[in-house]
Amino acid sequence: MSFLLTRIRRALAEPPQEPFTHHLNVALCAHWKTLFANETKLGREMGAELRASLDAQQTACADAEKKHVAYVAASLAMWEAKRNAFQLEATLGGLPGATGPLASSDYGTHWILFHWQPPATGGPVWGYRVERSPDNRDFYLADLGVEPEITLVNQPQNVKLYYRVLAFNGWGDGPPGPVFGIQFDPELVDARKRGG
């Protein structure tokens, strides 16, 4: 019993650091109140201690939640300011131009490192979207990045895939660059690594 009381007192002495722990602490304190709600001296002492600690934890949780809400609001305001700045920049330049062709300096059985030249014309680039297609007709998003280089992992094996990259900004997507085709074949990769 003394070990349990030590654990409980230690837990009560540590106020929660995150707002989402508030309901958990309330439930635990209610359970402890029920556990020690008897007519013994120990029950009366623990009941008073738990009530006082519950009030303190509720106050700490409310303060933590206010700080969390303020932090989220500040983060959203910062992103909104950045978005407005980007929109102004994009308005001045229009859509980005086409990127240079995709090139690969290394690849493995299910991954590939792509790099390309940024657009030489058009508006400022916010980022790049790499797209993949199994038939060179319908392309789907493979990954996003902000640098003219990206590593794609967990790519399907034993089927030829087609990749392309396009730049985007606040105006929308620029035209896609040339298509790059490759098949991830473990045997071909092993032979290439051996130099055969």
C-alpha positions as CSV (number, residue, x, y, z in Angstrom):
1,M,0.0,0.0,0.0
2,S,2.8,2.4,0.8
3,F,4.3,1.9,-2.7
4,L,0.9,2.7,-4.3
5,L,0.6,5.9,-2.2
6,T,4.1,7.0,-3.1
7,R,3.3,6.5,-6.8
8,I,0.1,8.5,-6.5
9,R,1.7,11.4,-4.6
10,R,4.5,11.5,-7.2
11,A,2.0,11.6,-10.0
12,L,0.0,14.4,-8.3
13,A,3.1,16.4,-7.8
14,E,3.8,16.6,-11.5
15,P,1.4,18.9,-13.3
16,P,0.6,17.9,-16.9
17,Q,2.7,19.5,-19.7
18,E,0.3,19.0,-22.6
19,P,-3.4,20.2,-22.7
20,F,-4.6,16.8,-24.0
21,T,-3.6,15.1,-20.7
22,H,-6.3,17.1,-18.8
23,H,-9.1,14.6,-19.2
24,L,-6.9,11.7,-18.4
25,N,-5.8,13.4,-15.2
26,V,-9.4,14.1,-14.3
27,A,-10.3,10.5,-14.8
28,L,-7.4,9.2,-12.8
29,C,-8.1,11.5,-9.9
30,A,-11.8,10.5,-9.9
31,H,-10.7,6.9,-9.8
32,W,-8.3,7.5,-6.9
33,K,-11.1,9.4,-5.0
34,T,-13.3,6.4,-5.4
35,L,-10.5,4.1,-4.3
36,F,-9.9,5.9,-1.1
37,A,-13.4,7.1,-0.3
38,N,-13.9,5.1,2.9
39,E,-14.2,5.9,6.5
40,T,-10.6,5.2,7.4
41,K,-8.1,7.9,8.4
42,L,-6.1,7.0,5.3
43,G,-9.2,7.5,3.1
44,R,-10.0,10.9,4.5
45,E,-6.4,12.1,4.2
46,M,-6.1,10.9,0.6
47,G,-9.5,12.3,-0.3
48,A,-8.5,15.8,0.8
49,E,-5.1,15.6,-0.9
50,L,-6.7,14.4,-4.2
51,R,-9.3,17.2,-4.2
52,A,-6.6,19.8,-3.7
53,S,-4.4,18.3,-6.3
54,L,-7.2,17.9,-8.8
55,D,-8.0,21.7,-8.5
56,A,-4.3,22.5,-9.1
57,Q,-4.1,20.2,-12.1
58,Q,-7.2,21.6,-13.6
59,T,-5.7,25.1,-13.4
60,A,-2.4,23.9,-14.8
61,C,-4.2,22.2,-17.7
62,A,-6.3,25.3,-18.5
63,D,-3.1,27.5,-18.6
64,A,-1.4,25.0,-20.8
65,E,-4.4,24.9,-23.1
66,K,-4.4,28.7,-23.4
67,K,-0.7,28.7,-24.3
68,H,-1.3,26.0,-26.9
69,V,-4.1,27.9,-28.5
70,A,-2.0,31.1,-28.5
71,Y,0.9,29.2,-30.2
72,V,-1.4,27.7,-32.9
73,A,-2.9,31.1,-33.6
74,A,0.5,32.7,-33.9
75,S,1.7,29.9,-36.2
76,L,-1.4,30.4,-38.4
77,A,-0.8,34.1,-38.5
78,M,2.8,33.5,-39.6
79,W,1.7,31.1,-42.4
80,E,-1.0,33.6,-43.6
81,A,1.6,36.4,-43.8
82,K,4.0,34.1,-45.8
83,R,1.1,33.1,-48.1
84,N,0.2,36.7,-48.8
85,A,3.8,37.5,-49.5
86,F,4.1,34.6,-51.9
87,Q,0.9,35.5,-53.6
88,L,2.2,39.0,-54.3
89,E,5.5,37.6,-55.6
90,A,3.6,35.1,-57.8
91,T,1.3,37.8,-59.1
92,L,4.3,39.8,-60.3
93,G,5.8,36.9,-62.2
94,G,3.0,34.6,-63.3
95,L,3.3,30.8,-63.7
96,P,6.8,29.2,-63.6
97,G,8.3,27.9,-66.8
98,A,9.1,24.3,-67.6
99,T,11.9,22.5,-65.6
100,G,14.9,20.9,-67.2
101,P,14.7,17.2,-68.0
102,L,14.8,14.7,-65.1
103,A,18.2,13.0,-64.6
104,S,19.3,10.4,-62.1
105,S,22.7,10.0,-60.5
106,D,21.9,6.9,-58.6
107,Y,19.2,4.3,-58.0
108,G,18.5,1.0,-56.3
109,T,16.0,-1.8,-56.3
110,H,13.2,0.4,-55.2
111,W,14.5,3.9,-54.9
112,I,15.9,6.6,-57.2
113,L,17.7,10.0,-56.8
114,F,16.4,12.6,-59.3
115,H,17.7,16.0,-60.1
116,W,16.8,18.7,-62.7
117,Q,17.4,22.3,-63.7
118,P,15.0,24.9,-62.3
119,P,12.8,26.8,-64.8
120,A,14.7,29.4,-66.8
121,T,11.6,31.5,-67.4
122,G,8.4,32.4,-65.8
123,G,7.5,33.4,-62.2
124,P,9.2,32.5,-59.0
125,V,9.1,28.8,-58.0
126,W,7.6,27.8,-54.6
127,G,8.2,24.1,-55.1
128,Y,8.3,21.1,-57.3
129,R,5.9,18.2,-57.8
130,V,7.2,14.9,-59.1
131,E,4.6,12.8,-60.8
132,R,4.6,9.1,-61.8
133,S,2.6,7.1,-64.4
134,P,2.4,3.4,-65.2
135,D,1.4,4.1,-68.9
136,N,3.0,7.6,-69.7
137,R,-0.5,9.0,-70.0
138,D,-2.1,9.5,-66.6
139,F,0.3,11.0,-64.1
140,Y,-0.2,10.9,-60.3
141,L,1.7,12.7,-57.5
142,A,4.8,10.8,-56.3
143,D,6.3,13.5,-54.0
144,L,6.8,17.2,-53.4
145,G,9.9,19.2,-52.7
146,V,11.4,22.7,-52.6
147,E,14.8,21.9,-54.1
148,P,15.6,20.7,-57.7
149,E,16.5,17.3,-56.3
150,I,14.5,14.5,-54.6
151,T,14.9,10.8,-53.6
152,L,11.8,8.6,-54.2
153,V,11.7,5.4,-52.2
154,N,9.4,2.3,-52.1
155,Q,8.8,2.4,-55.8
156,P,7.1,-0.6,-57.5
157,Q,9.4,-3.2,-58.9
158,N,9.4,-5.2,-62.2
159,V,7.2,-2.7,-64.0
160,K,8.3,0.3,-66.2
161,L,7.4,3.6,-64.7
162,Y,7.4,7.1,-66.1
163,Y,8.3,10.2,-64.2
164,R,8.1,14.0,-64.8
165,V,8.5,17.1,-62.7
166,L,6.8,20.5,-62.8
167,A,7.2,23.7,-60.8
168,F,4.4,25.5,-59.1
169,N,3.7,28.8,-57.3
170,G,0.6,30.9,-56.3
171,W,-0.6,31.1,-59.9
172,G,-0.6,27.3,-60.3
173,D,1.4,24.6,-62.0
174,G,3.9,25.3,-64.7
175,P,4.3,23.0,-67.7
176,P,5.8,19.6,-67.0
177,G,9.3,18.8,-68.0
178,P,10.4,15.8,-70.3
179,V,9.4,12.3,-69.1
180,F,11.9,9.9,-67.6
181,G,11.2,6.2,-67.8
182,I,12.8,3.4,-65.7
183,Q,12.1,-0.1,-64.5
184,F,13.2,-1.1,-61.0
185,D,14.6,-4.6,-61.6
186,P,16.6,-6.1,-58.7
187,E,18.7,-8.3,-61.1
188,L,19.6,-5.3,-63.3
189,V,20.5,-3.2,-60.3
190,D,22.7,-6.0,-58.9
191,A,24.5,-6.3,-62.2
192,R,25.0,-2.6,-62.4
193,K,26.5,-2.5,-58.9
194,R,28.9,-5.3,-59.8
195,G,29.9,-3.4,-62.9
196,G,28.7,-6.2,-65.1
